[in-house]
C-alpha cells in the first residue's frame, strides 16, 4: 500500500458519482471488488477503484437514460402494433358475425314464408279420399257410440303435414 494514496469510503465515492450509496455498494458487490483496507467498520477503496466506479456510473447513467427512453418507445410501439393486430382481428370477427346474423335472418324469413305457404295449401286443399273419414270430425273427442258408450275421450289421428298443430 502506497502511503501517499488517498483511500475513499463508499459514501465518498457515492457523493462524487452523485448516486445513492446503495448503488455503489451493489456495484462493488456485483463486480467482486475488494477493499484496500478497513478503518473501523468502514471499507476503504483505492483511487483507481474509485475512478472505475465513477466511470461506470457516469457512462451507465448517460446510456441508461437514452436506453430507457429508447426501450420504452420501442416497447410502446410493439404494444401498439400488437393492439392494432388484435383490433383488426376483432373487426374481422365482427364482420363475420354480422354476415352470419344476416344469413340467419334470411333463413328464418325464408322458412317462415315456406311454413305459411304450406299452411295455406293444406288448409285450402279440397278433401281427398284420405281426408274423408275425418272430414266431419271437428273435435278430438268422439261422440258416444256403441263401441264407446261411456263417452270417453279418444284422440283421432289427423291427416296432413301439420295435423299435429290442430290437436
Secondary structure, DSSP 4 states (H G I P E B T S, - for coil): --TT---B-HHHHHHHHTS-HHHHHHHHHHTTPPPSEEETTEEEB-HHHHHHHHHHHHHHHHHHHHHHHHHHHHHHHHHHHHHHHHHHHHHHHHHHHHHHHHHHHHHHHHHHHHHHHHHHHHHHSPP-TTTGGGSS--SSSPPP-STTTT------PPPSTTGGGG-
